Amino acid sequence: MIEKINPQKILIIGAGLAGICVARRLHENHFDFKIIDQGLNESSRVAAGVINPLVFRRTTKSWRIDKFLPVAVDFYDKLSSSWGNKYYEPIPIRRAFSHLQEKETWLERQNWADYSPYMKPIEQEDSDFAGVKNTFGTGVVLQSAYIHTAEFLSDAKKWLQENNHLIEKTFKFDELNPSNGTFDGEQYDAIIFCEGYHGIKNPFFNYLPLEATKGEILTVESTEIKSTELLNRKCFILPVGKNQFKVGATYTWRSPNTDLTNEAKDLLLGQANALVDAKIKIVDHQAGVRPTVLDRRPLIGTHPIYSKLKIFNGLGAKGYLMAPLLSQEFVASLKNISILDKEVDIERYKKRFIQE
Ligand SMILES: Cc1cc2nc3c(=O)[nH]c(=O)nc-3n(C[C@H](O)[C@H](O)[C@H](O)COP(=O)(O)OP(=O)(O)OC[C@H]3O[C@@H](n4cnc5c(N)ncnc54)[C@H](O)[C@@H]3O)c2cc1C
């Protein structure tokens, strides 16, 4: 049976993780859509794509993890079936505890019903684990993973190109009529901004507290790190094959540039050397900019005046986990099937919007 195309015509600005996830959900719901991208992809391509169900700072569960995780697994696995490459790669995360209190909190919570799916009970071998320099022992996170981000983005681009969805150019605001949704001579029912940190310059949504948080990441080579687990304390060391590891990532607030710095390189090398006793050679150094938000919740919803203008941004440091479900919920809201979760809806910042 041929599915009917949804009569709504949509334009997405930005084909990073956010735009791709929205595009897939529109595709699943038979919308007619185009996506414009200027080919920068700074954040989504550079990201290690780690999916960690825990937040180590306070040994808590990641926000909405029980809902985000199964949808993410299903999303990436279905794309693998369609596009032919593996994106979702399960990998245990071994956390080297920073202090005794952290170990004690883990020991307590590993028995809680809602935490136990994500925490392997600590055994003697975890306390004595010799693969990291550690004083307080280690704990292993369950159901953690990473995404093969570069392959994911390349295959997504190919899919968009082959299906004639992709317009490769820079979106210019002076070509947009926000009232009737006309851009470049075409009228759209909705224009969805998925610009990543470039959204800080969006004249329609610049009342929102979007921040540019730069991150630098190294690829290193070492024959002396034997781990097949992701190692974590202060930095992460993620094995990616052929004796190579990603070491990341730094956080520099309000830094909308991708310049590579010696400070970040030295910091990451120092953190890696504090975690493992191994000779490390740097083979690559990259920088990207995360679109982050003051309250650590994404920015999704409709402009207070121009109802055709929408935003799906602010994915922050956990985009690869959250975007599959958030894009599904967002497209359901476009179809009036459901309303957005209040925690992500930009309605929460309505008071910051001052009508000129
Ligand atoms: C170093 C680093 C490590 C990270 N590690 C992880 C991790 O381990 N796990 C995780 O989940 N997340 C991680 N992240 C965060 C993750 O990368 C982001 O949450 C996510 O990629 C944001 O995606 P986005 O689509 O919003 O932004 P982007 O990837 O920046 O995409 C925005 C797109 O919009 C396009 N665009 C913008 N303006 C215009 C315009 N005017 N015209 C045309 N095109 C435009 C750009 O070309 C770009 O392709 C990391 C980020 C960094 C920088």
The ligand as an SDF file (V2000), in Angstrom:
LIG
                    3D

 53 58  0  0  0  0  0  0  0  0999 V2000
   33.8240   17.5760   21.6120 C   0  0  0  0  0  0  0  0  0  0  0  0
   32.3900   17.1620   21.7230 C   0  0  0  0  0  0  0  0  0  0  0  0
   32.0910   15.9290   22.2710 C   0  0  0  0  0  0  0  0  0  0  0  0
   30.7480   15.5240   22.3750 C   0  0  0  0  0  0  0  0  0  0  0  0
   30.4950   14.2920   22.8810 N   0  0  0  0  0  0  0  0  0  0  0  0
   29.2180   13.8430   22.9380 C   0  0  0  0  0  0  0  0  0  0  0  0
   28.9400   12.5450   23.3880 C   0  0  0  0  0  0  0  0  0  0  0  0
   29.8570   11.7900   23.7350 O   0  0  0  0  0  0  0  0  0  0  0  0
   27.6310   12.1470   23.4300 N   0  0  0  0  0  0  0  0  0  0  0  0
   26.6110   12.9620   23.0140 C   0  0  0  0  0  0  0  0  0  0  0  0
   25.4520   12.5580   23.0420 O   0  0  0  0  0  0  0  0  0  0  0  0
   26.8470   14.2090   22.5820 N   0  0  0  0  0  0  0  0  0  0  0  0
   28.1350   14.6800   22.5320 C   0  0  0  0  0  0  0  0  0  0  0  0
   28.3890   15.9400   22.0950 N   0  0  0  0  0  0  0  0  0  0  0  0
   27.2410   16.8220   21.8410 C   0  0  0  0  0  0  0  0  0  0  0  0
   26.5620   16.5630   20.5060 C   0  0  0  0  0  0  0  0  0  0  0  0
   27.5380   16.6510   19.5270 O   0  0  0  0  0  0  0  0  0  0  0  0
   25.4540   17.6030   20.3000 C   0  0  0  0  0  0  0  0  0  0  0  0
   24.4340   17.4210   21.2400 O   0  0  0  0  0  0  0  0  0  0  0  0
   24.8110   17.5000   18.9250 C   0  0  0  0  0  0  0  0  0  0  0  0
   25.7400   17.1380   17.9440 O   0  0  0  0  0  0  0  0  0  0  0  0
   24.1570   18.7930   18.5110 C   0  0  0  0  0  0  0  0  0  0  0  0
   23.6350   18.6120   17.2240 O   0  0  0  0  0  0  0  0  0  0  0  0
   22.9950   19.7970   16.3950 P   0  0  0  0  0  0  0  0  0  0  0  0
   22.4220   19.2070   15.1770 O   0  0  0  0  0  0  0  0  0  0  0  0
   22.1140   20.5880   17.2910 O   0  0  0  0  0  0  0  0  0  0  0  0
   24.2470   20.7680   16.0420 O   0  0  0  0  0  0  0  0  0  0  0  0
   25.3660   20.6900   14.8810 P   0  0  0  0  0  0  0  0  0  0  0  0
   25.9860   19.3630   14.8080 O   0  0  0  0  0  0  0  0  0  0  0  0
   26.2610   21.8560   15.1100 O   0  0  0  0  0  0  0  0  0  0  0  0
   24.5610   20.8790   13.5280 O   0  0  0  0  0  0  0  0  0  0  0  0
   24.0000   22.1080   13.1550 C   0  0  0  0  0  0  0  0  0  0  0  0
   23.9420   22.1350   11.6490 C   0  0  0  0  0  0  0  0  0  0  0  0
   23.2460   23.3100   11.2520 O   0  0  0  0  0  0  0  0  0  0  0  0
   23.8590   23.8180   10.0920 C   0  0  0  0  0  0  0  0  0  0  0  0
   23.5130   25.2460   10.0220 N   0  0  0  0  0  0  0  0  0  0  0  0
   23.4990   26.1450   11.0260 C   0  0  0  0  0  0  0  0  0  0  0  0
   23.1320   27.3540   10.5740 N   0  0  0  0  0  0  0  0  0  0  0  0
   22.8890   27.2090    9.2440 C   0  0  0  0  0  0  0  0  0  0  0  0
   22.4630   28.1000    8.2080 C   0  0  0  0  0  0  0  0  0  0  0  0
   22.2120   29.3900    8.4380 N   0  0  0  0  0  0  0  0  0  0  0  0
   22.3410   27.6190    6.9560 N   0  0  0  0  0  0  0  0  0  0  0  0
   22.5720   26.3050    6.6880 C   0  0  0  0  0  0  0  0  0  0  0  0
   22.9720   25.4140    7.6260 N   0  0  0  0  0  0  0  0  0  0  0  0
   23.1270   25.8610    8.8950 C   0  0  0  0  0  0  0  0  0  0  0  0
   25.3500   23.5190   10.2720 C   0  0  0  0  0  0  0  0  0  0  0  0
   25.9960   23.4230    9.0170 O   0  0  0  0  0  0  0  0  0  0  0  0
   25.3070   22.1910   10.9940 C   0  0  0  0  0  0  0  0  0  0  0  0
   25.4380   21.1000   10.0970 O   0  0  0  0  0  0  0  0  0  0  0  0
   29.7110   16.3770   21.9520 C   0  0  0  0  0  0  0  0  0  0  0  0
   30.0110   17.6100   21.3930 C   0  0  0  0  0  0  0  0  0  0  0  0
   31.3440   18.0080   21.2770 C   0  0  0  0  0  0  0  0  0  0  0  0
   31.6400   19.3330   20.6580 C   0  0  0  0  0  0  0  0  0  0  0  0
  1  2  1  0
  2  3  1  0
  2 52  2  0
  3  4  2  0
  4  5  1  0
  4 50  1  0
  5  6  2  0
  6  7  1  0
  6 13  1  0
  7  8  2  0
  7  9  1  0
  9 10  1  0
 10 11  2  0
 10 12  1  0
 12 13  2  0
 13 14  1  0
 14 15  1  0
 14 50  1  0
 15 16  1  0
 16 17  1  0
 16 18  1  0
 18 19  1  0
 18 20  1  0
 20 21  1  0
 20 22  1  0
 22 23  1  0
 23 24  1  0
 24 25  2  0
 24 26  1  0
 24 27  1  0
 27 28  1  0
 28 29  2  0
 28 30  1  0
 28 31  1  0
 31 32  1  0
 32 33  1  0
 33 34  1  0
 33 48  1  0
 34 35  1  0
 35 36  1  0
 35 46  1  0
 36 37  1  0
 36 45  1  0
 37 38  2  0
 38 39  1  0
 39 40  1  0
 39 45  2  0
 40 41  1  0
 40 42  2  0
 42 43  1  0
 43 44  2  0
 44 45  1  0
 46 47  1  0
 46 48  1  0
 48 49  1  0
 50 51  2  0
 51 52  1  0
 52 53  1  0
M  END
$$$$
